Amino acid sequence: MTNEWRHLPAPARPIAAATDAAVTAARAHDSEALTSAITELAAQDQAQTGLILGTTVRLLLEATHPDGLDGDDIRDVLEKSVRAAAEWHPEVDPHVVLILLAGSLGVHDDEEPPPKPDALAHHSALLITYLLGLRSLPEFLTLALGEIERAQLND
């Protein structure tokens, strides 16, 4: 883990570092490095990882759609993110990406069993990479953790 994440709370540091490694690998279309980073990300506490990644996805959706989201916007993000990933990583599963999008917006069906941790980590990295475009991952992870902290303090 690099010093880049030292400002984060201790439980969030390995999640941030693994997410950063996964996004870096996805941006470089490096399947081997992506697999390694996903293994590390999937090994983290899944409740914390899901909260951090889900909040990051939601903040990225809000940043890319400042006028709000509707069903067509979500369908567009789903289609474009899956196509972008499938160009170099054919194992992408549109259903898992849909679950991530719905979960990040708080509309996921809780009765459906969640995908396995490695599938969630894998597809989160691909979705976040797509949504980031040229934006900074550290900025959005820091924003997500700040929002999570505020929500926990206000509960």
Rosetta blueprint (number, residue, H / E / L):
1 M L
2 T L
3 N H
4 E H
5 W H
6 R L
7 H L
8 L L
9 P L
10 A H
11 P H
12 A H
13 R H
14 P H
15 I H
16 A H
17 A H
18 A H
19 T H
20 D H
21 A H
22 A H
23 V H
24 T H
25 A H
26 A H
27 R H
28 A L
29 H L
30 D L
31 S H
32 E H
33 A H
34 L H
35 T H
36 S H
37 A H
38 I H
39 T H
40 E H
41 L H
42 A H
43 A L
44 Q L
45 D L
46 Q H
47 A H
48 Q H
49 T H
50 G H
51 L H
52 I H
53 L H
54 G H
55 T H
56 T H
57 V H
58 R H
59 L H
60 L H
61 L H
62 E H
63 A H
64 T H
65 H L
66 P L
67 D L
68 G L
69 L L
70 D L
71 G H
72 D H
73 D H
74 I H
75 R H
76 D H
77 V H
78 L H
79 E H
80 K H
81 S H
82 V H
83 R H
84 A H
85 A H
86 A H
87 E L
88 W L
89 H L
90 P L
91 E L
92 V L
93 D L
94 P H
95 H H
96 V H
97 V H
98 L H
99 I H
100 L H
101 L H
102 A H
103 G H
104 S H
105 L L
106 G L
107 V L
108 H L
109 D L
110 D L
111 E L
112 E L
113 P L
114 P L
115 P L
116 K L
117 P H
118 D H
119 A H
120 L H
121 A H
122 H H
123 H H
124 S H
125 A H
126 L H
127 L H
128 I H
129 T H
130 Y H
131 L H
132 L H
133 G L
134 L L
135 R L
136 S L
137 L H
138 P H
139 E H
140 F H
141 L H
142 T H
143 L H
144 A H
145 L H
146 G H
147 E H
148 I H
149 E H
150 R H
151 A H
152 Q H
153 L H
154 N H
155 D L
